[in-house]
Amino acid sequence: MIEDITHRGEPVEYEVFFRLRRAGASALRLVIESAYVRDTSKARAGIPRNRRSIVRFRVMAAKILGGEPIRDPNLSHF
């Protein structure tokens, strides 16, 4: 989620979907796939329901730079 301010000074939140790839030994490339204004009148569909499904950007970046996989916390293990 990214927060912004409209031209009227009102806060607005965006759902942002992106890909993060390694672009060198110590560089990353972030590609924004899409971004949508969050509809606050609906259930917050894009927000994880619990903190276990949140991956912090800093952790994600470190894992990608280190060549480690990022597991999906929402997938059940068999």
Secondary structure, 3 states (H helix, E strand, C coil): CEEEECCCCCEEEEEEEEEEEEEECCEEEEEEEEEEECCCCCCCCCCCCCHHHCCCHHHHHHHHHCCCCCCCCCCCCC
